[in-house]
Amino acid sequence: MTVSKAPARPRSRRTEDELGRRVDEQAAVINALAERLAALEAECAALRGLTRAGQREVLRRLEELRPPPAAGGTPTWGPTQPSASGPVTPDGQSHENLPTEVPVAAGDAVPAADYVRLVSRVKALVRTLVPVGSVVAVASRGDESLVDLDGRIGWHYPRSADGRWAGYHPQDSAAAVAHLDELWRHGARFVLFPATARWWLDYYAGLRRHLEGRGRLVLDREDTCALFALDN
């Protein structure tokens, strides 16, 4: 014998009204949470902007506090003579065996205040164009501020075995290319010539051809620097 099911009791109007009220309450809570989440996201974005602005301001203040190069002549960027023991070249030769006459930058000396601003511009461009952690070889003439690159690793070019500026300019284009290739084998992926060292690209014509053939020009601003990527 088949037993028929009792028909479902119809939902009362009161029950439907109660369910509808609860759904409306939950929807209101969800909307309130969504609005709060959007407000928190906006606050976080504003805080990130303030943090970045604060970092830039700290870096600017540090640049202002950095002692300028000596006035009254060409800025003192580092030792112009090797130490008593003498730095060595990449092939192990003593500085004493190198020619005493080396090329020097042409033109007038850079005023100290202008030089400080130049270094600041160079650093700002490096922060913009060079990935964090990359090694940048810098024709620094021994200025430590030019290899302090805010999260990028700056190397003097040329540099001695202990990482200091080698104390001399390359003898010729072949030497400049050989040392740059050595730095590349050790991890350098960019080379930078600040405005005060742009004469390298004219004096060492072979180096320029080498960079144009095997490197990639990232930026060339006459008032700031020339930056090449050593991609190949």
PLY file of the C-alpha trace (Angstrom):
ply
format ascii 1.0
element vertex 232
property float x
property float y
property float z
element edge 231
property int vertex1
property int vertex2
end_header
0.00 0.00 0.00
1.38 3.36 -0.98
1.33 6.04 1.69
0.99 9.48 0.26
3.16 12.28 1.73
1.44 15.00 3.57
1.53 18.23 1.63
4.19 20.74 2.79
2.87 23.36 5.04
2.81 26.70 3.31
5.39 29.20 4.61
3.65 31.81 6.63
3.78 35.42 5.66
5.43 36.19 8.97
8.27 33.73 8.28
8.93 35.20 4.85
9.03 38.70 6.30
11.54 37.55 8.93
13.80 35.94 6.33
13.63 39.03 4.17
14.57 41.21 7.13
17.59 39.04 7.92
18.74 39.08 4.31
18.50 42.87 4.29
20.49 43.05 7.54
23.25 40.82 6.12
23.34 42.86 2.93
23.71 46.04 4.96
26.57 44.49 6.96
28.33 43.37 3.76
27.98 46.84 2.25
29.36 48.45 5.40
32.34 46.06 5.40
33.00 46.75 1.72
32.97 50.49 2.36
35.35 50.07 5.32
37.67 47.90 3.24
37.76 50.52 0.49
38.53 53.20 3.08
41.37 51.10 4.54
42.81 50.51 1.08
42.77 54.26 0.44
44.49 54.89 3.79
47.16 52.30 2.97
47.79 53.89 -0.42
48.12 57.29 1.22
50.55 55.90 3.81
52.64 54.28 1.08
52.82 57.61 -0.72
53.87 59.39 2.50
56.51 56.72 3.12
57.99 57.13 -0.36
57.96 60.91 0.02
59.68 60.57 3.40
62.36 58.33 1.94
63.02 60.81 -0.87
63.25 63.64 1.64
65.70 61.69 3.83
67.89 60.97 0.80
67.74 64.65 -0.21
68.75 65.76 3.30
71.62 63.25 3.33
72.84 64.65 0.01
72.72 68.17 1.49
74.77 67.02 4.49
77.39 65.26 2.38
80.63 67.28 2.42
81.19 68.92 -0.98
84.43 68.46 -2.91
87.25 70.82 -2.05
86.77 74.29 -3.48
89.28 76.24 -5.48
89.98 73.85 -8.29
89.04 70.47 -9.63
86.90 68.60 -7.05
88.78 66.12 -4.88
86.96 62.89 -5.69
89.52 60.51 -4.22
93.24 59.92 -4.07
95.02 61.18 -7.13
98.08 59.12 -6.29
98.31 55.46 -5.25
99.13 54.44 -1.71
102.70 53.58 -0.73
102.16 49.95 -1.64
100.44 51.04 -4.86
97.19 49.64 -6.27
97.45 47.02 -8.94
95.89 46.74 -12.35
93.55 43.88 -13.28
96.51 41.92 -14.68
98.48 42.29 -11.45
100.91 45.00 -12.57
101.97 47.64 -10.10
100.83 51.21 -10.62
104.51 52.19 -10.54
105.00 50.47 -13.90
102.28 52.52 -15.60
102.92 55.73 -17.54
103.05 58.81 -15.33
101.04 60.81 -17.84
97.39 59.90 -18.04
94.48 61.69 -19.70
92.63 64.24 -17.65
89.20 65.77 -18.07
89.11 68.71 -20.41
87.35 71.95 -19.69
86.92 74.11 -16.63
86.78 72.77 -13.09
83.30 72.01 -11.80
82.17 74.27 -8.93
81.64 72.32 -5.72
77.90 73.10 -5.48
77.33 72.09 -9.09
79.20 68.85 -8.53
77.03 67.94 -5.52
73.93 68.53 -7.63
75.42 66.43 -10.43
75.94 63.49 -8.07
72.34 63.81 -6.87
71.05 63.72 -10.46
73.18 60.69 -11.26
71.83 58.81 -8.25
68.23 59.71 -9.07
68.62 58.38 -12.61
70.28 55.19 -11.39
67.40 54.59 -8.98
64.99 54.99 -11.88
66.80 53.01 -14.58
68.85 50.32 -12.84
67.26 47.35 -11.02
67.97 47.00 -7.32
70.94 44.73 -6.67
72.59 45.33 -10.06
76.31 46.07 -10.23
77.23 49.39 -11.86
80.81 50.20 -12.86
81.35 53.96 -12.52
84.14 56.07 -13.97
84.29 57.74 -10.56
87.89 58.95 -10.28
87.73 57.68 -6.71
84.62 59.54 -5.50
82.89 57.19 -3.06
79.61 59.12 -3.35
79.34 58.04 -7.00
79.44 54.35 -6.07
76.98 54.69 -3.17
73.91 53.99 -5.28
70.96 53.32 -2.97
70.43 49.57 -3.29
72.57 49.14 -6.39
76.17 48.01 -6.10
78.64 50.60 -7.34
82.17 49.65 -8.41
84.97 52.06 -9.21
86.14 51.83 -12.82
88.98 51.08 -12.90
89.23 49.38 -9.51
92.00 47.58 -7.70
91.84 44.09 -6.26
90.55 45.38 -2.90
87.68 47.29 -4.52
89.15 50.77 -4.20
89.68 53.10 -7.12
92.81 51.96 -8.91
94.33 55.44 -8.76
94.84 55.95 -12.48
93.01 56.12 -15.78
93.41 53.32 -18.35
96.46 53.74 -20.53
94.50 53.32 -23.77
91.27 51.97 -25.23
92.51 48.38 -25.13
93.20 48.64 -21.40
89.83 50.31 -20.76
87.99 47.55 -22.67
89.97 44.75 -21.01
89.24 46.03 -17.52
85.56 46.58 -18.28
85.32 43.03 -19.62
86.96 41.81 -16.41
84.38 43.68 -14.33
81.61 42.18 -16.47
82.93 38.67 -15.80
82.74 39.44 -12.08
79.14 40.67 -12.28
79.03 44.27 -13.53
75.98 44.75 -15.76
76.04 48.52 -16.26
78.76 51.11 -16.78
78.21 54.78 -16.01
80.15 57.86 -17.07
79.12 60.96 -15.07
79.24 64.29 -16.88
82.71 64.89 -15.43
83.95 61.68 -17.12
82.16 61.90 -20.47
85.51 62.70 -22.05
86.26 58.95 -21.70
83.93 58.26 -24.62
85.94 60.60 -26.82
89.44 59.86 -25.58
88.92 56.08 -25.51
87.32 55.77 -28.92
87.82 52.00 -28.91
85.91 51.73 -25.65
83.02 53.69 -27.13
82.92 51.41 -30.18
83.02 48.40 -27.86
80.05 49.71 -25.88
78.09 50.61 -28.99
78.70 47.15 -30.45
78.29 44.92 -27.40
76.43 47.12 -24.94
73.18 49.07 -24.99
72.87 52.79 -24.42
70.29 53.29 -21.65
70.62 57.04 -21.20
72.82 59.84 -22.48
72.30 63.21 -20.81
75.14 65.65 -21.31
74.47 67.41 -18.00
74.26 64.21 -15.96
75.74 60.97 -17.31
75.94 58.34 -20.00
74.71 54.92 -18.88
75.25 51.69 -20.80
73.86 48.22 -20.10
76.36 45.41 -20.57
73.85 42.97 -22.01
76.11 40.94 -24.28
0 1
1 2
2 3
3 4
4 5
5 6
6 7
7 8
8 9
9 10
10 11
11 12
12 13
13 14
14 15
15 16
16 17
17 18
18 19
19 20
20 21
21 22
22 23
23 24
24 25
25 26
26 27
27 28
28 29
29 30
30 31
31 32
32 33
33 34
34 35
35 36
36 37
37 38
38 39
39 40
40 41
41 42
42 43
43 44
44 45
45 46
46 47
47 48
48 49
49 50
50 51
51 52
52 53
53 54
54 55
55 56
56 57
57 58
58 59
59 60
60 61
61 62
62 63
63 64
64 65
65 66
66 67
67 68
68 69
69 70
70 71
71 72
72 73
73 74
74 75
75 76
76 77
77 78
78 79
79 80
80 81
81 82
82 83
83 84
84 85
85 86
86 87
87 88
88 89
89 90
90 91
91 92
92 93
93 94
94 95
95 96
96 97
97 98
98 99
99 100
100 101
101 102
102 103
103 104
104 105
105 106
106 107
107 108
108 109
109 110
110 111
111 112
112 113
113 114
114 115
115 116
116 117
117 118
118 119
119 120
120 121
121 122
122 123
123 124
124 125
125 126
126 127
127 128
128 129
129 130
130 131
131 132
132 133
133 134
134 135
135 136
136 137
137 138
138 139
139 140
140 141
141 142
142 143
143 144
144 145
145 146
146 147
147 148
148 149
149 150
150 151
151 152
152 153
153 154
154 155
155 156
156 157
157 158
158 159
159 160
160 161
161 162
162 163
163 164
164 165
165 166
166 167
167 168
168 169
169 170
170 171
171 172
172 173
173 174
174 175
175 176
176 177
177 178
178 179
179 180
180 181
181 182
182 183
183 184
184 185
185 186
186 187
187 188
188 189
189 190
190 191
191 192
192 193
193 194
194 195
195 196
196 197
197 198
198 199
199 200
200 201
201 202
202 203
203 204
204 205
205 206
206 207
207 208
208 209
209 210
210 211
211 212
212 213
213 214
214 215
215 216
216 217
217 218
218 219
219 220
220 221
221 222
222 223
223 224
224 225
225 226
226 227
227 228
228 229
229 230
230 231
